[in-house]
């Protein structure tokens, strides 16, 4: 997958998506998002990474451009959700392996302790 959306931009996208879902006005948030994208360190490279033309002023996007951007953000959100699920499964697998290792070490420790106790009893 390509580059990840920076946190600040992602936060604005979430806010816009919620407003769209609620049927609320979201254009002022869109303007803020565009200003953020064009004034952060990433500037035009960030816009380019998101598939936006870097030479067009932020408010000059057509409806189809906005639809394409919303689709791209939706795909990115979906991928982030899938990545999170995969990471969670990996984490569960690692936890299970750690628990198995701990159980093995506990068993070995008990066997060593029992062996040492039997040696002490045999000597005594």
FILO-318635 format. One record per residue: residue in three letters; x, y negated, z of N, C-alpha, C in turn. Coordinates in Angstrom, 1 decimal. Each point is the difference from the previous one (the first is absolute). Example, Ala and Ser with C-alpha at 12.3 -4.5 7.8 and 13.67 -1.06 7.14 Angstrom:
! residues 2
+-----+--------+--------+--------+--------+--------+--------+--------+--------+--------+
!   r !    nxx !    nyy !    nzz !   caxx !   cayy !   cazz !    cxx !    cyy !    czz !
+-----+--------+--------+--------+--------+--------+--------+--------+--------+--------+
! ALA !   13.2 !    5.7 !    7.8 !   -0.9 !   -1.2 !    0.0 !    0.9 !   -1.2 !    0.0 !
! SER !   -0.4 !   -1.1 !   -0.7 !    0.9 !   -1.1 !    0.0 !   -0.8 !   -1.1 !    0.8 !
+-----+--------+--------+--------+--------+--------+--------+--------+--------+--------+
***
This chain:
! residues 124
+-----+--------+--------+--------+--------+--------+--------+--------+--------+--------+
!   r !    nxx !    nyy !    nzz !   caxx !   cayy !   cazz !    cxx !    cyy !    czz !
+-----+--------+--------+--------+--------+--------+--------+--------+--------+--------+
! UNK !    0.8 !    1.2 !    0.0 !   -0.8 !   -1.2 !    0.0 !    0.9 !   -1.2 !    0.0 !
! UNK !   -0.5 !   -1.1 !   -0.5 !    0.7 !   -1.3 !   -0.1 !    0.3 !   -0.6 !    1.4 !
! UNK !    0.3 !   -1.3 !   -0.1 !    0.2 !   -0.7 !    1.2 !   -1.2 !   -0.2 !    0.9 !
! UNK !    0.2 !   -0.1 !    1.3 !   -1.1 !   -0.2 !    0.9 !   -0.4 !   -1.4 !    0.1 !
! UNK !   -1.2 !   -0.3 !    0.4 !   -0.5 !   -1.4 !    0.1 !    0.5 !   -0.5 !    1.4 !
! UNK !    0.6 !   -1.2 !    0.0 !    0.5 !   -0.6 !    1.3 !   -1.2 !   -0.1 !    0.9 !
! UNK !    0.3 !    0.1 !    1.3 !   -1.0 !   -0.1 !    1.1 !   -0.9 !   -1.2 !   -0.1 !
! UNK !    0.6 !   -1.2 !   -0.2 !   -0.8 !   -1.2 !    0.0 !   -1.0 !    0.0 !   -1.2 !
! UNK !    0.5 !    0.4 !   -1.2 !   -0.9 !    0.1 !   -1.1 !   -1.1 !    1.1 !    0.2 !
! UNK !    0.4 !    1.1 !    0.6 !   -0.9 !    1.1 !    0.2 !   -1.1 !   -0.4 !    1.0 !
! UNK !    0.4 !   -0.8 !    1.0 !   -1.0 !   -0.5 !    0.9 !   -1.1 !   -0.9 !   -0.7 !
! UNK !    0.5 !   -0.9 !   -0.9 !   -1.0 !   -0.8 !   -0.7 !   -0.9 !    0.9 !   -0.9 !
! UNK !    0.6 !    1.0 !   -0.6 !   -0.8 !    0.9 !   -0.8 !   -1.1 !    0.7 !    0.8 !
! UNK !    0.4 !    0.5 !    1.2 !   -1.0 !    0.6 !    0.8 !   -1.1 !   -0.9 !    0.4 !
! UNK !    0.3 !   -1.3 !    0.3 !   -1.0 !   -1.0 !    0.3 !   -0.9 !   -0.2 !   -1.2 !
! UNK !    0.6 !   -0.1 !   -1.2 !   -0.8 !   -0.3 !   -1.2 !   -0.9 !    1.2 !   -0.2 !
! UNK !    0.5 !    1.2 !    0.1 !   -0.8 !    1.2 !   -0.2 !   -1.2 !    0.1 !    0.9 !
! UNK !    0.3 !   -0.3 !    1.3 !   -1.1 !    0.0 !    1.0 !   -1.1 !   -1.0 !   -0.4 !
! UNK !    0.4 !   -1.2 !   -0.4 !   -0.9 !   -1.0 !   -0.4 !   -0.8 !    0.4 !   -1.2 !
! UNK !    0.6 !    0.6 !   -1.0 !   -0.7 !    0.5 !   -1.2 !   -1.0 !    1.0 !    0.4 !
! UNK !    0.4 !    0.9 !    0.9 !   -0.9 !    1.1 !    0.4 !   -1.2 !   -0.5 !    0.8 !
! UNK !    0.2 !   -1.1 !    0.7 !   -1.1 !   -0.7 !    0.7 !   -0.8 !   -0.9 !   -0.8 !
! UNK !    0.4 !   -0.3 !   -1.3 !   -0.7 !   -0.9 !   -0.8 !    0.3 !   -1.5 !    0.3 !
! UNK !    1.1 !   -0.2 !    0.8 !    0.4 !   -1.4 !    0.4 !    0.8 !   -0.6 !   -1.0 !
! UNK !    0.2 !   -1.3 !    0.0 !    0.8 !   -0.8 !   -0.8 !    1.5 !    0.3 !    0.3 !
! UNK !    0.8 !    0.3 !   -1.0 !    1.4 !    0.4 !    0.2 !    1.0 !   -0.8 !   -0.8 !
! UNK !   -0.5 !   -1.0 !   -0.8 !    0.9 !   -0.8 !   -0.9 !    1.0 !   -0.8 !    0.8 !
! UNK !   -0.3 !   -0.6 !    1.1 !    1.0 !   -0.7 !    0.8 !    1.1 !    0.9 !    0.5 !
! UNK !   -0.4 !    1.2 !    0.3 !    1.0 !    1.0 !    0.4 !    0.9 !    0.4 !   -1.2 !
! UNK !   -0.6 !    0.1 !   -1.1 !    0.7 !    0.3 !   -1.2 !    1.1 !   -1.1 !   -0.3 !
! UNK !   -0.5 !   -1.2 !    0.1 !    1.0 !   -1.2 !   -0.2 !    1.1 !    0.1 !    0.9 !
! UNK !   -0.3 !    0.3 !    1.3 !    1.1 !    0.1 !    1.0 !    0.9 !    1.1 !   -0.3 !
! UNK !   -0.5 !    1.2 !   -0.5 !    0.8 !    1.1 !   -0.4 !    0.9 !   -0.4 !   -1.1 !
! UNK !   -0.5 !   -0.7 !   -1.0 !    0.8 !   -0.4 !   -1.2 !    1.1 !   -0.9 !    0.5 !
! UNK !   -0.3 !   -1.0 !    0.8 !    1.0 !   -0.9 !    0.5 !    1.1 !    0.7 !    0.8 !
! UNK !   -0.5 !    1.0 !    0.8 !    1.0 !    0.8 !    0.7 !    0.9 !    0.7 !   -0.9 !
! UNK !   -0.5 !    0.6 !   -1.0 !    0.8 !    0.8 !   -0.9 !    1.0 !   -0.8 !   -0.8 !
! UNK !   -0.4 !   -1.2 !   -0.3 !    0.8 !   -0.9 !   -0.8 !    1.0 !   -0.9 !    0.8 !
! UNK !   -0.1 !    0.1 !    1.3 !    0.9 !   -0.8 !    0.8 !    0.8 !    0.8 !    1.0 !
! UNK !   -0.1 !    1.3 !    0.0 !    0.8 !    0.9 !    0.9 !    1.3 !    0.3 !   -0.7 !
! UNK !    0.9 !    0.6 !    0.6 !    1.3 !    0.3 !   -0.5 !   -0.1 !    0.8 !   -1.3 !
! UNK !   -1.0 !    0.9 !   -0.1 !   -0.2 !    0.8 !   -1.2 !   -0.4 !   -0.8 !   -1.2 !
! UNK !   -0.7 !   -1.2 !    0.2 !   -0.5 !   -0.8 !   -1.1 !   -0.6 !    0.8 !   -1.1 !
! UNK !    0.5 !   -0.3 !   -1.2 !   -0.5 !    0.5 !   -1.2 !    0.3 !    1.5 !   -0.2 !
! UNK !    1.1 !    0.5 !    0.7 !    0.3 !    1.4 !    0.0 !   -1.1 !    0.8 !    0.6 !
! UNK !   -0.6 !   -0.6 !    1.1 !   -1.1 !    0.7 !    0.7 !   -1.2 !    0.0 !   -0.9 !
! UNK !   -0.3 !   -1.1 !   -0.6 !   -1.2 !    0.0 !   -0.9 !    0.2 !    1.1 !   -1.1 !
! UNK !    1.3 !    0.0 !   -0.6 !    0.3 !    1.0 !   -1.0 !   -0.1 !    1.4 !    0.5 !
! UNK !    0.4 !    0.3 !    1.2 !   -0.1 !    1.3 !    0.6 !   -1.5 !    0.4 !    0.2 !
! UNK !   -0.8 !   -0.9 !    0.1 !   -1.5 !    0.3 !    0.2 !   -0.7 !    0.0 !   -1.4 !
! UNK !    0.8 !   -0.2 !   -1.1 !   -0.6 !    0.0 !   -1.3 !   -0.6 !   -1.3 !   -0.4 !
! UNK !    0.3 !   -1.1 !    0.6 !   -0.5 !   -1.3 !   -0.3 !    1.0 !   -0.7 !   -0.9 !
! UNK !   -0.4 !   -0.8 !   -1.0 !    0.9 !   -0.8 !   -0.7 !    0.5 !   -1.1 !    0.9 !
! UNK !    1.4 !   -0.1 !    0.0 !    0.6 !   -1.0 !    1.0 !    0.0 !   -1.4 !   -0.5 !
! UNK !   -0.4 !   -0.2 !   -1.3 !    0.1 !   -1.4 !   -0.5 !   -1.4 !   -0.7 !    0.0 !
! UNK !   -1.0 !    0.7 !    0.3 !   -1.4 !   -0.6 !    0.0 !   -0.2 !   -0.6 !    1.4 !
! UNK !   -0.6 !   -1.2 !    0.1 !   -0.3 !   -0.6 !    1.3 !   -1.0 !    1.0 !    0.7 !
! UNK !    0.1 !    0.1 !    1.4 !   -0.8 !    1.0 !    0.7 !   -1.5 !   -0.1 !   -0.2 !
! UNK !   -0.6 !   -1.2 !   -0.3 !   -1.4 !   -0.1 !   -0.1 !   -0.5 !    0.2 !   -1.4 !
! UNK !    0.9 !    0.3 !   -0.9 !   -0.4 !    0.1 !   -1.4 !   -0.3 !    1.5 !   -0.4 !
! UNK !   -0.2 !    0.8 !    0.9 !   -0.3 !    1.4 !   -0.3 !   -1.5 !    0.2 !   -0.5 !
! UNK !   -0.2 !    0.8 !   -1.0 !   -1.3 !    0.3 !   -0.4 !   -0.7 !    1.1 !    0.9 !
! UNK !   -1.2 !    0.2 !   -0.3 !   -0.8 !    1.0 !    0.8 !    0.6 !    1.4 !   -0.2 !
! UNK !    0.4 !    0.3 !   -1.3 !    0.6 !    1.3 !   -0.2 !    1.4 !    0.1 !    0.7 !
! UNK !    0.7 !   -1.1 !    0.1 !    1.3 !    0.0 !    0.7 !   -0.2 !    0.4 !    1.5 !
! UNK !   -1.1 !   -0.7 !    0.5 !   -0.3 !    0.3 !    1.4 !   -0.5 !    1.4 !    0.2 !
! UNK !   -0.8 !    0.5 !   -0.9 !   -0.5 !    1.4 !    0.1 !    1.2 !    0.9 !   -0.1 !
! UNK !    1.0 !   -0.2 !   -0.8 !    1.2 !    0.8 !   -0.2 !    0.8 !    0.0 !    1.3 !
! UNK !    0.1 !   -1.2 !    0.6 !    0.7 !   -0.1 !    1.3 !   -0.7 !    0.7 !    1.1 !
! UNK !   -1.3 !   -0.1 !    0.1 !   -0.7 !    0.7 !    1.0 !    0.2 !    1.5 !   -0.2 !
! UNK !   -0.1 !    0.5 !   -1.2 !    0.2 !    1.4 !   -0.3 !    1.4 !    0.4 !    0.4 !
! UNK !    1.0 !   -0.8 !   -0.3 !    1.4 !    0.3 !    0.4 !    0.1 !    0.1 !    1.5 !
! UNK !   -0.6 !   -1.0 !    0.8 !    0.1 !    0.0 !    1.4 !   -0.7 !    1.2 !    0.6 !
! UNK !   -1.2 !    0.4 !   -0.6 !   -0.7 !    1.2 !    0.4 !    0.9 !    1.3 !   -0.2 !
! UNK !    0.7 !    0.0 !   -1.1 !    0.8 !    1.2 !   -0.2 !    1.2 !    0.0 !    1.0 !
! UNK !    0.5 !   -1.2 !    0.3 !    1.1 !    0.0 !    1.0 !   -0.5 !    0.4 !    1.4 !
! UNK !   -1.2 !   -0.5 !    0.3 !   -0.6 !    0.4 !    1.3 !   -0.2 !    1.5 !    0.1 !
! UNK !   -0.5 !    0.6 !   -1.1 !   -0.3 !    1.4 !   -0.1 !    1.4 !    0.8 !    0.2 !
! UNK !    1.0 !   -0.5 !   -0.7 !    1.3 !    0.7 !    0.1 !    0.6 !   -0.2 !    1.4 !
! UNK !   -0.2 !   -1.1 !    0.7 !    0.5 !   -0.2 !    1.3 !   -0.8 !    1.0 !    1.0 !
! UNK !   -1.3 !    0.2 !   -0.3 !   -0.8 !    0.9 !    0.8 !    0.6 !    1.4 !   -0.1 !
! UNK !    0.2 !    0.4 !   -1.3 !    0.5 !    1.3 !   -0.3 !    1.4 !    0.2 !    0.6 !
! UNK !    0.9 !   -1.0 !   -0.1 !    1.3 !    0.0 !    0.6 !   -0.1 !    0.2 !    1.5 !
! UNK !   -1.0 !   -0.7 !    0.7 !   -0.2 !    0.2 !    1.4 !   -0.4 !    1.4 !    0.4 !
! UNK !   -0.8 !    0.6 !   -0.8 !   -0.5 !    1.3 !    0.3 !    1.2 !    1.0 !   -0.2 !
! UNK !    0.8 !   -0.2 !   -1.0 !    1.1 !    0.9 !   -0.2 !    1.0 !   -0.1 !    1.1 !
! UNK !    0.3 !   -1.3 !    0.5 !    0.9 !   -0.2 !    1.1 !   -0.6 !    0.6 !    1.3 !
! UNK !   -1.3 !   -0.1 !    0.2 !   -0.6 !    0.6 !    1.1 !    0.2 !    1.6 !    0.0 !
! UNK !   -0.2 !    0.6 !   -1.1 !    0.2 !    1.4 !   -0.1 !    1.5 !    0.4 !    0.2 !
! UNK !    0.9 !   -0.8 !   -0.5 !    1.4 !    0.2 !    0.2 !    0.3 !   -0.1 !    1.5 !
! UNK !   -0.6 !   -1.0 !    0.6 !    0.3 !   -0.2 !    1.5 !   -0.6 !    1.1 !    0.8 !
! UNK !   -1.1 !    0.5 !   -0.4 !   -0.6 !    1.2 !    0.7 !    0.9 !    1.2 !   -0.1 !
! UNK !    0.5 !    0.2 !   -1.3 !    0.9 !    1.2 !   -0.2 !    1.3 !   -0.2 !    0.9 !
! UNK !    0.5 !   -1.2 !    0.0 !    1.3 !   -0.2 !    0.8 !   -0.3 !    0.2 !    1.5 !
! UNK !   -1.2 !   -0.4 !    0.4 !   -0.3 !    0.2 !    1.4 !   -0.2 !    1.5 !    0.4 !
! UNK !   -0.6 !    0.7 !   -1.0 !   -0.2 !    1.5 !    0.2 !    1.4 !    0.7 !    0.1 !
! UNK !    0.9 !   -0.4 !   -0.9 !    1.4 !    0.6 !    0.0 !    0.7 !   -0.4 !    1.3 !
! UNK !   -0.2 !   -1.2 !    0.5 !    0.7 !   -0.4 !    1.2 !   -0.6 !    0.8 !    1.2 !
! UNK !   -1.3 !    0.2 !    0.0 !   -0.6 !    0.8 !    1.1 !    0.5 !    1.4 !    0.0 !
! UNK !    0.1 !    0.6 !   -1.2 !    0.5 !    1.4 !   -0.2 !    1.5 !    0.0 !    0.5 !
! UNK !    0.8 !   -1.0 !   -0.3 !    1.4 !    0.0 !    0.5 !    0.0 !   -0.1 !    1.5 !
! UNK !   -0.8 !   -0.8 !    0.5 !   -0.1 !   -0.2 !    1.5 !   -0.4 !    1.3 !    0.7 !
! UNK !   -1.0 !    0.7 !   -0.6 !   -0.4 !    1.3 !    0.5 !    1.1 !    1.0 !    0.0 !
! UNK !    0.7 !    0.0 !   -1.1 !    1.2 !    1.0 !   -0.2 !    1.0 !   -0.3 !    1.1 !
! UNK !    0.4 !   -1.3 !    0.1 !    1.0 !   -0.4 !    1.0 !   -0.5 !    0.4 !    1.4 !
! UNK !   -1.3 !   -0.2 !    0.3 !   -0.5 !    0.3 !    1.3 !    0.1 !    1.5 !    0.3 !
! UNK !   -0.3 !    0.8 !   -1.0 !    0.1 !    1.5 !    0.1 !    1.5 !    0.4 !    0.2 !
! UNK !    0.9 !   -0.6 !   -0.8 !    1.4 !    0.4 !    0.2 !    0.5 !   -0.4 !    1.4 !
! UNK !   -0.4 !   -1.2 !    0.5 !    0.4 !   -0.4 !    1.3 !   -0.5 !    0.9 !    1.1 !
! UNK !   -1.3 !    0.5 !   -0.2 !   -0.5 !    0.9 !    1.0 !    0.7 !    1.4 !   -0.1 !
! UNK !    0.4 !    0.4 !   -1.2 !    0.7 !    1.3 !   -0.1 !    1.4 !   -0.1 !    0.7 !
! UNK !    0.7 !   -1.2 !   -0.3 !    1.3 !   -0.2 !    0.6 !   -0.1 !   -0.1 !    1.5 !
! UNK !   -1.0 !   -0.6 !    0.5 !   -0.3 !   -0.1 !    1.5 !   -0.2 !    1.3 !    0.6 !
! UNK !   -0.9 !    0.8 !   -0.7 !   -0.2 !    1.4 !    0.5 !    1.2 !    0.9 !    0.0 !
! UNK !    0.8 !   -0.2 !   -1.1 !    1.2 !    0.8 !   -0.1 !    1.0 !   -0.4 !    1.1 !
! UNK !    0.1 !   -1.3 !    0.3 !    0.9 !   -0.5 !    1.0 !   -0.4 !    0.5 !    1.4 !
! UNK !   -1.3 !    0.0 !    0.2 !   -0.6 !    0.5 !    1.3 !    0.3 !    1.5 !    0.2 !
! UNK !   -0.2 !    0.8 !   -1.1 !    0.3 !    1.4 !    0.1 !    1.5 !    0.3 !    0.3 !
! UNK !    0.8 !   -0.8 !   -0.6 !    1.5 !    0.2 !    0.2 !    0.3 !   -0.3 !    1.5 !
! UNK !   -0.6 !   -1.1 !    0.5 !    0.3 !   -0.4 !    1.4 !   -0.6 !    1.1 !    0.9 !
! UNK !   -1.1 !    0.6 !   -0.3 !   -0.6 !    1.1 !    0.8 !    0.9 !    1.2 !    0.0 !
! UNK !    0.5 !    0.3 !   -1.2 !    0.9 !    1.2 !   -0.2 !    1.3 !   -0.2 !    0.8 !
! UNK !    0.5 !   -1.2 !    0.0 !    1.3 !   -0.2 !    0.8 !   -0.3 !    0.0 !    1.5 !
! UNK !   -1.1 !   -0.5 !    0.4 !   -0.3 !   -0.2 !    1.4 !   -0.5 !    1.2 !    0.7 !
+-----+--------+--------+--------+--------+--------+--------+--------+--------+--------+
***
